[in-house]
C-alpha cells in the first residue's frame, strides 16, 4: 500500500540536498522575480533612453539604494542558479566524493562572482563622488 501525502505538489529537498540549501533556493526564486521586475522597470522603462552610456549608469548608481538593490539581485541570481545547477546534478546521482568536489567548485565560483560584482557596483557608485 502506498502512502500519499496531504500536499503532493509541495516541494521538498532532494536526496543529498541540505534543507537550508533547499530553503534558500525556494526563497531566492520569488525574490528574483521581484528584483528582476524592479531592475527592468528602473533600468529600461523609467529611464528614457534605457541607461545606454557609462555616464548614465554612474549617475544612476549615485542613489544609495541602487547599488544595494543590484548587489542583492546579483547574489540572488548566483545563489539560485548555482543551487539549481547542483539540484540538476543531484538528479544524476553522483558519488559522494564527486558531490563534495562539486560543492566546493560551486561555492568558490559563486563567492568569486558575488565578490567581483560587489566590487564592480561599489566602484561604479564611487565614480560619481
C-alpha positions in Angstrom: 0.0 0.0 0.0 1.4 3.4 -1.0 1.1 6.3 1.3 0.1 9.6 -0.2 0.8 13.0 1.3 -1.8 15.6 2.0 0.1 18.1 -0.2 1.5 16.2 -3.1 2.6 19.3 -5.0 4.6 20.8 -2.2 8.3 20.9 -2.9 10.8 19.1 -0.7 14.5 18.7 -0.6 16.0 16.1 -2.9 18.1 13.2 -1.7 21.5 14.7 -0.9 20.2 18.2 -0.6 20.5 20.1 2.6 17.3 21.6 4.0 18.8 25.0 4.3 20.1 25.0 0.7 16.6 23.9 -0.5 15.0 26.7 1.6 17.5 29.2 0.2 16.6 28.1 -3.3 12.8 28.4 -2.5 13.3 32.0 -1.1 15.5 33.3 -3.9 13.1 32.2 -6.6 10.3 34.8 -5.7 13.0 37.3 -4.7 14.5 37.0 -8.2 11.1 37.7 -9.8 10.6 40.8 -7.7 14.2 42.1 -8.2 14.1 41.4 -11.9 10.9 43.3 -12.3 12.3 46.3 -10.4 15.6 46.0 -12.4 13.7 46.1 -15.8 11.3 48.9 -14.8 14.0 51.2 -13.4 16.7 50.4 -15.9 14.7 50.1 -19.1 11.3 51.8 -18.7 11.7 54.8 -16.3 14.9 55.9 -18.0 14.0 57.5 -21.3 17.0 56.0 -23.2 17.5 52.9 -21.1 20.8 53.8 -19.4 22.8 53.5 -22.6 26.0 55.3 -21.6 28.6 54.8 -18.8 27.9 58.3 -17.5 24.1 57.5 -17.3 24.9 54.3 -15.3 27.3 56.2 -13.0 24.6 58.9 -12.4 22.0 56.1 -11.7 24.3 54.5 -9.2 24.5 57.7 -7.1 21.2 56.8 -5.5 22.5 54.7 -2.5 19.6 52.2 -2.8 20.6 51.2 -6.4 23.9 49.5 -5.6 22.3 47.7 -2.7 19.4 46.5 -5.0 21.8 45.4 -7.8 24.1 43.6 -5.3 21.1 41.8 -3.8 19.9 40.9 -7.3 23.3 39.5 -8.2 23.6 37.5 -5.0 20.1 36.1 -5.6 20.8 35.2 -9.2 24.1 33.5 -8.3 22.7 31.6 -5.3 19.5 30.4 -7.1 21.3 29.4 -10.3 24.1 27.5 -8.7 21.8 25.7 -6.2 19.6 24.9 -9.2 22.6 23.5 -11.1 23.5 21.4 -8.1 20.0 20.1 -8.0 20.2 19.1 -11.6 23.5 17.3 -11.0 21.9 15.6 -7.9 19.4 14.0 -10.4 22.4 12.3 -12.0 23.2 10.7 -8.6 26.9 11.4 -8.4 29.2 9.7 -6.0 29.6 11.4 -2.6 33.2 12.4 -3.3 32.3 13.9 -6.6 29.5 15.9 -4.9 31.9 17.2 -2.3 34.2 18.5 -5.1 31.3 20.0 -7.0 30.1 21.7 -3.8 33.5 23.4 -3.4 33.7 24.4 -7.0 30.2 25.9 -6.9 30.9 27.8 -3.7 34.2 29.2 -4.9 32.7 30.2 -8.2 29.6 31.7 -6.5 31.6 33.7 -3.9 34.0 34.9 -6.6 31.2 36.1 -8.8 29.5 37.9 -6.0 32.7 39.5 -4.7 33.6 40.7 -8.1 30.0 42.1 -8.6 30.1 43.9 -5.3 33.5 45.4 -6.1 32.2 46.5 -9.5 29.0 48.0 -8.1 30.8 49.9 -5.4 33.5 51.1 -7.9 30.8 52.4 -10.2 29.0 54.0 -7.3 32.2 55.8 -6.2 32.9 57.2 -9.6 30.3 60.0 -9.3 31.6 61.3 -5.9 
